[in-house]
Amino acid sequence: MRFRILSVAALLALVATPRLALAQGEALLTGKVTSVAGSPVEGAQVFLDKMAIGTQTKSDGSYRFTVPAARATGQTALLSVRLQGFKPKSVTVTLSPGSINTDFSLESQAVVLQTALNPIVALELIADGVWGGAGVLGPEAFPAEPFLDKLADYGWPHGVEDR
């Protein structure tokens, strides 16, 4: 009976213990992505260029992903991070078994408003049924006035101004 109790206790201890060791030969890439002001950056893509391995940062800016042993053979690779509104950043890392911690501090990058706003306005007009049609249509197939009026609703009025 005593052996059975000890066996159950040992089994529970093994199950409850968090996995601390990596699978043999894996590389564990971890780190944190912040803005230059020190705020965590959520939703940034962190990836190994040309390897199709990566993840997105969590709300605290942290990331974590593994590289299988067969692909972590001591070679160098480019670890990159990107998110719209920030300048992309890359560093060279050596992919060897074990933990590799790399933090990133991203600088803001202006996004041209027209790049973001024009598609939003166009999709809104399509969703509202103001614009529509069959097949593939270019912008010349739609009346300009509803688009220009909607831009004005977003604070970008159109018109000619004499100075």
RODO-2510 file (C-alpha; in nm, 4 decimals, decimal comma):
residues 163
     n   res          X          Y          Z
     1     m     0,0000     0,0000     0,0000
     2     r     0,2803     0,2376     0,0926
     3     f     0,4548     0,1655    -0,2405
     4     r     0,1319     0,2432    -0,4271
     5     i     0,0938     0,5797    -0,2483
     6     l     0,4560     0,6711    -0,3210
     7     s     0,4144     0,5678    -0,6849
     8     v     0,1043     0,7831    -0,7267
     9     a     0,2772     1,0769    -0,5544
    10     a     0,5814     1,0430    -0,7813
    11     l     0,3616     1,0284    -1,0901
    12     l     0,1709     1,3398    -0,9835
    13     a     0,4979     1,5228    -0,9214
    14     l     0,6187     1,4389    -1,2718
    15     v     0,2925     1,5486    -1,4348
    16     a     0,2703     1,8716    -1,2342
    17     t     0,6311     1,9750    -1,3013
    18     p     0,6497     2,2192    -1,5941
    19     r     0,8519     2,1166    -1,8935
    20     l     1,1804     2,2988    -1,8519
    21     a     1,4010     2,1128    -2,0942
    22     l     1,3820     2,1504    -2,4702
    23     a     1,3565     1,8514    -2,6925
    24     q     1,7070     1,7395    -2,7746
    25     g     1,8655     1,9755    -3,0274
    26     e     1,5803     2,2285    -3,0581
    27     a     1,6508     2,6006    -3,0553
    28     l     1,4110     2,8092    -2,8470
    29     l     1,3837     3,1695    -2,9616
    30     t     1,2398     3,4113    -2,7073
    31     g     1,2397     3,7820    -2,6457
    32     k     1,0369     4,0965    -2,6128
    33     v     0,9410     4,3613    -2,8687
    34     t     0,8915     4,7157    -2,7418
    35     s     0,8625     5,0625    -2,8896
    36     v     1,1540     5,3018    -2,8378
    37     a     0,9396     5,4524    -2,5598
    38     g     0,9482     5,1144    -2,3837
    39     s     0,5851     5,0136    -2,4413
    40     p     0,5203     4,6503    -2,5366
    41     v     0,4301     4,5968    -2,9023
    42     e     0,1471     4,3462    -2,9477
    43     g     0,0809     4,1607    -3,2735
    44     a     0,4240     4,2079    -3,4316
    45     q     0,5409     3,9269    -3,6597
    46     v     0,8687     3,7739    -3,5418
    47     f     1,0125     3,5242    -3,7869
    48     l     1,3199     3,3602    -3,9296
    49     d     1,3655     3,4965    -4,2790
    50     k     1,3586     3,2305    -4,5545
    51     m     1,2671     2,9555    -4,3041
    52     a     0,8882     3,0032    -4,2682
    53     i     0,9109     2,9761    -3,8893
    54     g     0,7848     3,2413    -3,6522
    55     t     0,5070     3,3778    -3,4321
    56     q     0,3311     3,6962    -3,3214
    57     t     0,4027     3,8910    -3,0052
    58     k     0,1603     3,8709    -2,7141
    59     s     0,0023     4,1680    -2,5344
    60     d     0,3149     4,2066    -2,3188
    61     g     0,5353     4,2160    -2,6322
    62     s     0,6859     3,8738    -2,5664
    63     y     0,7398     3,6033    -2,8255
    64     r     0,8467     3,2404    -2,8109
    65     f     0,8907     2,9736    -3,0784
    66     t     1,1051     2,6698    -3,1421
    67     v     1,3172     2,5627    -3,4345
    68     p     1,3293     2,1839    -3,4832
    69     a     1,6649     2,0158    -3,4234
    70     a     1,6979     1,9262    -3,7919
    71     r     1,6875     2,2983    -3,8780
    72     a     1,9023     2,4272    -3,5891
    73     t     2,2432     2,3040    -3,6963
    74     g     2,4656     2,5966    -3,6011
    75     q     2,3941     2,8059    -3,9106
    76     t     2,3211     3,1776    -3,9037
    77     a     1,9767     3,3094    -3,9885
    78     l     1,8059     3,6457    -4,0033
    79     l     1,5570     3,7000    -3,7187
    80     s     1,3150     3,9738    -3,8231
    81     v     1,0281     4,1643    -3,6667
    82     r     0,7688     4,3787    -3,8414
    83     l     0,4402     4,5521    -3,7765
    84     q     0,2705     4,8263    -3,9731
    85     g     0,3443     5,1628    -3,8146
    86     f     0,6975     5,0582    -3,7124
    87     k     1,0254     5,0297    -3,9022
    88     p     1,1094     4,6618    -3,9604
    89     k     1,4176     4,5330    -3,7827
    90     s     1,6418     4,2278    -3,8331
    91     v     1,9384     4,0732    -3,6538
    92     t     2,1571     3,7754    -3,7350
    93     v     2,1330     3,4842    -3,4904
    94     t     2,3125     3,1505    -3,4753
    95     l     2,0642     2,8627    -3,4676
    96     s     2,2146     2,6171    -3,2222
    97     p     2,0403     2,3926    -2,9719
    98     g     1,9294     2,5759    -2,6584
    99     s     1,7778     2,9129    -2,5790
   100     i     1,8329     3,2251    -2,7873
   101     n     1,6939     3,5447    -2,6341
   102     t     1,6681     3,8518    -2,8578
   103     d     1,4842     4,1719    -2,7656
   104     f     1,3816     4,4345    -3,0206
   105     s     1,3134     4,8070    -2,9809
   106     l     1,1121     4,9409    -3,2750
   107     e     1,1000     5,2949    -3,4082
   108     s     0,7723     5,4400    -3,5311
   109     q     0,7245     5,4771    -3,9038
   110     a     0,4644     5,7020    -4,0568
   111     v     0,1992     5,5339    -4,2684
   112     v     0,0619     5,7413    -4,5530
   113     l    -0,3018     5,8020    -4,4651
   114     q    -0,4175     5,7429    -4,8217
   115     t    -0,2640     5,3965    -4,8098
   116     a    -0,4894     5,3042    -4,5197
   117     l    -0,7938     5,5270    -4,5668
   118     n    -0,8780     5,4764    -4,9357
   119     p    -0,9386     5,1001    -4,9081
   120     i    -1,1434     5,1504    -4,5910
   121     v    -1,3692     5,4043    -4,7624
   122     a    -1,4058     5,1856    -5,0722
   123     l    -1,4945     4,8778    -4,8647
   124     e    -1,7461     5,0795    -4,6644
   125     l    -1,9175     5,1977    -4,9845
   126     i    -1,9318     4,8406    -5,1158
   127     a    -2,0644     4,7051    -4,7835
   128     d    -2,3328     4,9777    -4,7723
   129     g    -2,4400     4,8917    -5,1282
   130     v    -2,3467     5,2364    -5,2644
   131     w    -2,0897     5,0781    -5,4929
   132     g    -2,1425     4,7440    -5,6617
   133     g    -2,1227     4,5527    -5,9837
   134     a    -2,0287     4,2210    -6,1344
   135     g    -1,6831     4,1040    -6,2284
   136     v    -1,3551     4,2824    -6,1767
   137     l    -1,4057     4,6575    -6,1807
   138     g    -1,1514     4,9361    -6,1576
   139     p    -1,2048     5,2630    -5,9700
   140     e    -1,3233     5,4364    -6,2887
   141     a    -1,6348     5,2136    -6,2857
   142     f    -1,7692     5,3800    -5,9699
   143     p    -1,9061     5,7309    -5,9172
   144     a    -1,6534     5,9562    -5,7442
   145     e    -1,8940     6,1699    -5,5421
   146     p    -1,9856     5,9102    -5,2762
   147     f    -1,6157     5,8330    -5,2267
   148     l    -1,5197     6,1992    -5,1956
   149     d    -1,8116     6,2661    -4,9613
   150     k    -1,7078     5,9746    -4,7402
   151     l    -1,3499     6,1088    -4,7312
   152     a    -1,4961     6,4352    -4,6015
   153     d    -1,6761     6,2366    -4,3286
   154     y    -1,3344     6,1101    -4,2204
   155     g    -1,1948     6,4638    -4,2067
   156     w    -1,0438     6,4766    -4,5560
   157     p    -1,2705     6,7116    -4,7523
   158     h    -1,2175     6,7565    -5,1237
   159     g    -1,2410     7,0674    -5,3339
   160     v    -1,0410     7,3400    -5,4952
   161     e    -0,9103     7,6186    -5,2816
   162     d    -0,8086     7,9519    -5,4335
   163     r    -0,5226     8,1216    -5,2530
***
